[in-house]
Amino acid sequence: MRVLLSAIGSRGEIEPTMALALQLQELGHEVRMVAPPDFRGLADAAGIPFVPVGPEVRLTAKRMTPEEMREAADKSVLDQFEAVSTAGKGFDAVVGAGMLQFAAHSAAENLGVPYFFGTFCAMSFPSPHHAPPAFGSLGESRERTEDNETLWEKDRLRFNAFLAVLNSCRESAGLPAISDVRSHMFGEQPMLAADPVLGPWPDPADTSVVQTGAWLRRDQRPLDPELARFLDAGEPPIYFGFGSMFVKPEYSRSAIEAARALGRRAIVLRGWADLSLVDESDDVLAVGEVNHQEVFKRSAAVVHHGGAGTTTTAALSGVPQVIVPQMFDQFYWAEQVEHLGIGREQSSDELAEAVEFVMRPEMVASAQEVSAGIRTDGAMVAAQRITSR
C-alpha cells in the first residue's frame, strides 16, 4: 500500500507524523510526506521521501498583521491542495495530520482515494465536555464566559473563514462545494493521537473519535559529546526548552537564575527563539537539536511550552515538568499535568518556585508512576487502522 502523509505546522505536528510514516514503512508499506521545507532534513535523516509545501514555517511563524496572516492562510490552502493532489498521484490513501489540514481531504477526493485524519489533543474535537483551544498570546483571553456549545460554534465559524478558498480549489477539480471546513477536515472517525492517560477522550461511549495513543518514534541518535560530558559531570540538571515558540530572549536569564537559586545546573535549548546563555559558567549549557528522550531521562525536571509531543516525552521519561503555555492546546496540557500530579503550570508564581514545587519527592514519584502507564504503540494502532480499510 502507498500512503501519502500531509502535515503543516511546527515540530509538534511533524514529529508524530514521521513516527506514523516510519511505522507504515516497518509494516512494509510505501510512504511519502508532504510538509514545510524546514523539515526536509529531519525526513531525509529518517529515510522518509519528502515533498515540500509552502514557505518555511520558521519564517512565517513570526508576528504578522491580521491581513498578512489571512493572506498566508489562504495561500496555505491553495498550496496544500496542489501539493497533496500532485504528490499523491498513484497513492492509495491520504493522511492529514494536525489542525491545519484544510485541503488534504479535498485533495484525497481529487485523487479518488480514502482519507484519514489525526490530531494530537482531545480539545481539538468538539465535545460538550470541553471548550476549543484558546488562542492565548494571539489575543484571545483564556477567561471565556460563554458555554461550550457557543464556543464550539465560534470555532466552526473560524474554520469557515477558509470556505471560499477551499471551494475554489474543489471547483477547479470538478468537485462539489462543501458547507463546513472543520467537519470536512475531520472526515469520518478521526484519530486522536494522544495518550489515554495524559490526554483522554472525555467520553469513552462517543465513538465518533478513535483514540490511538500518541504517535511516537524511538530516538536512537547519540548525544553530542559536549552534552554527554555535561550530563556526566554532575547531578541531573534542569532542562529548559521552548521549541518553536518565540519566547523573549531574556527568558534564558530567568531560567538560569531559577536553576542556580535551587543549586542546580541547567540545559537551555536555543530553539526558534535562539536563546543564549548569560555567561560562560560551567553549570549551564546551551544546546541545539537534541535527543529529548535521552536528555529528559537524565534531567531533574523539564520546563517547556506545553506542546503535545514534549509533554508526552517528558511524561514517558518519568520526570516532573513545569509548563509555561503560550497558546492553543498548551494550556490544556498544563492543566493535564497538574491534574495528574506530575507537573505544574507556571503562571503568576516565580519560575524557581514552580520548579522547586515539582521536584518534591511525591511529585517525582507520581511522574514515575504515570510514566509506567503510558502507551507507546499509538503509531502501530493508527498504521493498522489505515492499512486495514
QUINOR-V575397 format. One record per pair of residues at least 4 apart in sequence whose ideal C-beta (glycine too) atoms are under 7 Angstrom apart, sorted by sequence separation. I is the first residue (numbers start at 1). J is the second residue. D is the distance in whole Angstrom. If there is no record, write none. Layout:
I&J&D  I&J&D
This chain:
9&13&3  11&15&6  13&17&6  14&18&6  15&19&7  16&20&7  17&21&6  18&22&6  19&23&6  20&24&6  21&25&7  22&26&6  23&27&7  25&29&7  35&39&5  39&43&6  40&44&6  41&45&6  42&46&6  55&59&6  57&61&6  64&68&4  65&69&7  66&70&6  67&71&6  68&72&6  69&73&6  70&74&6  71&75&6  72&76&6  73&77&7  74&78&7  75&79&6  76&80&6  77&81&6  78&82&6  79&83&6  80&84&6  81&85&6  82&86&6  83&87&6  84&88&5  97&101&7  103&107&6  104&108&6  105&109&7  106&110&6  107&111&6  135&139&6  136&140&7  146&150&4  148&152&6  149&153&7  150&154&7  151&155&6  152&156&6  153&157&7  154&158&6  155&159&7  156&160&6  162&166&5  163&167&6  164&168&6  165&169&7  166&170&7  167&171&6  168&172&7  169&173&7  180&184&6  181&185&6  182&186&7  186&190&4  194&198&6  195&199&6  196&200&5  223&227&5  224&228&7  225&229&6  226&230&6  227&231&6  228&232&6  229&233&6  247&251&5  250&254&7  251&255&6  252&256&6  253&257&6  254&258&6  255&259&7  256&260&6  257&261&6  258&262&7  270&274&5  271&275&6  291&295&6  292&296&6  293&297&7  294&298&7  295&299&6  307&311&7  308&312&6  309&313&6  310&314&6  311&315&6  312&316&6  313&317&6  326&330&6  329&333&6  330&334&7  331&335&7  332&336&6  333&337&6  334&338&7  335&339&6  336&340&6  349&353&5  351&355&6  352&356&6  353&357&6  354&358&7  355&359&6  361&365&6  362&366&6  363&367&6  364&368&7  365&369&6  366&370&6  367&371&6  370&374&7  377&381&6  378&382&6  379&383&6  380&384&6  381&385&6  382&386&6  383&387&6  384&388&6  385&389&7  8&13&7  9&14&7  24&29&4  43&48&4  55&60&5  64&69&5  96&101&3  108&113&5  119&124&5  135&140&4  146&151&5  170&175&4  194&199&4  223&228&4  242&247&5  259&264&5  270&275&5  290&295&5  306&311&6  314&319&6  325&330&4  337&342&5  338&343&7  346&351&6  349&354&5  358&363&5  359&364&7  7&13&5  25&31&6  44&50&7  88&94&6  108&114&7  134&140&5  136&142&7  170&176&7  178&184&5  259&265&7  296&302&6  304&310&5  325&331&5  337&343&3  338&344&6  7&14&5  24&31&5  43&50&4  108&115&4  123&130&5  144&151&6  170&177&6  259&266&4  268&275&6  277&284&5  314&321&5  323&330&7  338&345&6  64&72&7  96&104&3  122&130&7  134&142&5  170&178&7  201&209&6  346&354&4  96&105&6  123&132&6  192&201&6  268&277&7  277&286&5  325&334&5  7&17&4  21&31&5  33&43&6  40&50&5  84&94&6  94&104&6  105&115&5  123&133&6  134&144&7  167&177&5  201&211&5  256&266&5  276&286&6  304&314&7  323&333&6  344&354&5  104&115&7  167&178&7  255&266&6  323&334&4  334&345&4  5&17&5  21&33&6  40&52&6  60&72&6  256&268&7  302&314&4  94&107&6  131&144&7  255&268&6  344&357&6  94&108&4  323&337&6  344&358&5  5&20&7  33&48&5  35&50&7  37&52&4  166&181&6  196&211&6  240&255&4  343&358&6  5&21&5  17&33&7  33&49&7  36&52&7  101&117&7  252&268&5  268&284&7  270&286&6  321&337&6  31&48&6  32&49&5  33&50&5  34&51&5  36&53&6  94&111&7  131&148&5  192&209&5  194&211&7  196&213&7  270&287&7  296&313&6  302&319&6  304&321&7  306&323&4  31&49&7  35&53&7  36&54&6  38&56&5  130&148&7  163&181&5  192&210&7  195&213&6  265&283&5  266&284&5  267&285&5  268&286&5  269&287&6  270&288&6  296&314&5  301&319&6  32&51&6  34&53&5  37&56&6  38&57&5  84&103&7  88&107&6  94&113&6  96&115&7  132&151&6  162&181&5  189&208&7  190&209&6  191&210&5  192&211&4  193&212&6  195&214&5  265&284&7  301&320&5  302&321&5  303&322&4  304&323&6  305&324&6  306&325&4  36&56&6  38&58&6  84&104&6  93&113&5  99&119&6  128&148&6  131&151&5  132&152&6  160&180&7  192&212&7  194&214&6  267&287&6  293&313&6  297&317&5  299&319&6  301&321&7  305&325&7  323&343&6  325&345&7  3&24&5  14&35&6  36&57&5  92&113&6  93&114&5  94&115&5  95&116&5  96&117&5  97&118&5  98&119&6  128&149&7  160&181&5  189&210&5  191&212&5  193&214&6  238&259&5  292&313&5  296&317&4  301&322&7  303&324&7  305&326&6  308&329&6  321&342&7  322&343&6  342&363&7  54&76&6  80&102&7  81&103&4  85&107&5  89&111&7  91&113&6  97&119&7  159&181&4  193&215&5  256&278&6  311&333&4  320&342&6  321&343&4  322&344&6  323&345&5  324&346&5  341&363&6  80&103&4  84&107&4  88&111&5  93&116&7  95&118&7  132&155&4  159&182&4  252&275&4  260&283&7  296&319&6  307&330&6  320&343&5  18&42&7  22&46&6  76&100&7  80&104&6  156&180&7  249&273&7  251&275&7  252&276&6  293&317&7  306&330&3  322&346&5  342&366&5  14&39&5  18&43&7  54&79&5  77&102&5  81&106&6  85&110&5  99&124&6  252&277&7  253&278&5  305&330&6  308&333&6  341&366&4  342&367&4  3&29&6  5&31&6  22&48&7  53&79&5  77&103&5  81&107&5  85&111&6  126&152&5  156&182&5  238&264&5  240&266&6  246&272&6  247&273&5  249&275&7  252&278&7  311&337&7  8&35&7  21&48&5  53&80&6  237&264&6  240&267&7  242&269&7  244&271&7  245&272&7  246&273&5  306&333&4  315&342&6  1&29&5  2&30&4  3&31&5  4&32&5  5&33&5  6&34&5  7&35&5  8&36&6  14&42&7  18&46&6  237&265&4  238&266&5  239&267&5  240&268&5  241&269&3  243&271&5  244&272&5  245&273&7  256&284&5  267&295&7  306&334&5  342&370&5  237&266&6  240&269&7  242&271&5  4&34&7  18&48&6  53&83&4  237&267&5  241&271&6  340&370&6  234&265&6  242&273&6  51&83&6  322&354&5  322&355&6  51&87&4  264&300&6  322&358&6  321&358&7  320&358&4  320&359&6  320&363&5  320&364&6  8&53&7  8&54&7  10&57&6  320&367&5  9&57&7  255&303&7  319&367&6  34&83&5  318&367&5  34&84&6  318&368&4  303&355&6  34&87&5  318&371&4  301&355&6  317&371&7  32&87&6  230&285&5  315&370&6  316&371&6  239&295&6  315&371&6  239&296&7  301&358&6  227&285&7  301&359&5  316&374&5  32&91&7  300&359&6  315&374&6  102&162&5  106&166&6  227&287&6  239&299&4  245&305&5  238&299&7  236&298&6  237&299&6  238&300&6  242&304&6  243&305&6  103&166&6  106&169&6  110&173&4  227&290&6  236&299&5  237&300&7  238&301&5  239&302&5  240&303&5  241&304&5  242&305&5  102&166&6  106&170&5  236&300&4  239&303&7  243&307&6  110&175&6  125&190&7  238&303&7  103&169&6  109&175&6  125&192&7  231&298&5  243&310&6  8&76&7  117&185&6  223&291&6  106&175&6  117&186&5  117&187&5  122&192&6  221&291&5  223&294&6  8&80&7  115&187&5  118&190&6  122&194&6  130&202&6  219&291&5  117&190&4  118&191&4  120&193&5  121&194&6  129&202&4  219&292&7  6&80&7  117&191&7  119&193&7  120&194&6  129&203&6  219&293&5  20&95&7  116&191&7  118&193&5  127&202&6  127&203&7  122&199&5  6&84&5  121&199&6  122&200&7  102&181&6  105&184&6  122&201&5  4&84&7  17&97&4  105&185&6  122&202&6  16&97&7  245&326&5  105&187&6  4&87&6  102&185&6  4&88&4  13&97&6  101&185&5  125&209&5  13&98&4  77&162&5  4&91&5  78&165&7  2&90&7  3&91&7  6&94&7  77&165&5  81&169&4  2&91&4  3&92&7  6&95&7  9&98&5  73&162&7  77&166&6  96&185&7  2&92&5  3&93&5  4&94&5  5&95&5  6&96&5  7&97&4  8&98&6  262&352&6  1&92&5  6&97&7  7&98&6  9&100&6  74&165&5  78&169&7  261&352&4  1&93&7  3&95&6  5&97&6  8&100&4  77&169&7  258&351&4  262&355&6  258&352&4  262&356&6  6&101&6  255&351&7  254&351&6  258&355&6  6&104&5  214&312&5  16&120&6  198&311&7  194&308&6  198&312&6  195&312&6  198&315&6  238&355&6  199&336&6  198&336&6  216&376&6  213&375&4  216&378&6  215&378&5  216&379&6  213&377&6  214&378&5  215&379&4  213&378&3  212&378&5  215&382&6  213&381&6  212&381&4  212&382&4  197&370&6  197&373&5  198&374&7  16&193&6  197&374&6  195&374&5  196&375&7  195&375&6  61&244&7  62&246&7  61&246&7  193&378&6  121&308&6  120&308&4  136&325&7  137&326&5  138&327&6  142&331&6  193&382&7  136&326&6  137&327&5  136&327&4  191&382&6  135&327&6  136&328&7  135&328&7  20&215&5  22&217&6  133&328&4  136&331&6  19&215&4  133&329&5  19&216&6  134&331&6  16&214&7  19&217&4  16&215&4  18&217&6  133&332&7  124&329&7  123&329&6  121&329&4  123&332&5  121&332&6  58&272&6  11&243&6  10&243&7  11&244&6  10&244&4  118&382&6  116&386&5  114&389&6  95&386&6  16&309&6  93&386&6  15&309&5  12&307&4  12&308&6  12&309&5  23&379&4  27&383&6  23&380&6  29&387&6  20&379&5  24&383&5  19&379&5  23&383&4  27&387&7  20&382&6  20&383&6  3&386&6  1&387&5
